[in-house]
């Protein structure tokens, strides 16, 4: 993909990710907390908070990629450190998901229906997939270049952030 096409793509992709991190998912969290009793919203709330945190990282990454392409200066070392720490924190948050699931079930008297439990599992799963998508394997296939890569190589690409962290540059 040419530099100009990549800039155009990031000029809409970065704000879209930012909107999801600061609008869509916080809105879903607010709605869940409004609709569900507090004791039934632990898992969905936790899952959505994890999603928000990981989406924040994603939108920040795309902003840095856009800055790099537009030759806007930023602190490379500080951002590499931010993403390395964030990756570790994400792992801890994901490891805590089974414990939060047990707490949710206990507070809901081990009932699955009308407890927000399935929505919580969905939110947690989405958070895990977002982490994988940014830090390991690119799960999102949203353009012709990704499709061509998948069809040619018969495997998913290594995530851009994972490659950049390995090289310690954006």
Steps between C-alpha positions, in 0.01 A plus 500: 500500500639841408581756767222734388241218505619393842471857630146524361411169660640600838330840485164324526610185685666675794196723578270199464704302754508806726121531475458136605745543790342821630142477370360164398637279775460751785141543374446124513647494850268778615202324347590169664544665839167679456304192390651232723502486877850564634540140614424379146726745317841406638611277210359715220642810666841343539501369142402839360764678710763261365375571147515875559855474632618291204316718247670802657834334427392424144390853421824632650700264282320609182553863598875437529507323164325800346743738672794301363362516146436875532844560657353626829745452786416288805696333778589161352652350815213605725244351263688171464504480880128587514409213268730251673341585836151496350559154354590370846203671662270355232631153579426550871151632422432198278631258763257655751197434276426149640511638856264785406274240333482300823426816701222589255346154524521504879333842523226383260437190714655282229221599256589559137172646378421870534834563667688658213726196513497425128559867417789493744651195331461673164670818627787300651541298180508821296768641730713188458457513122595869492816425698590220258421727204736774620781310671521162325311413180300743290148358516339797325491462124347820370673581172610340177865482605413292808286269288779458245748418776264243652426334166863499390657387827205302641553648843424817691758777521705583805339805660660832405539601864671168578752560220557859608553398862751239392688766302435756777383761251176626355 
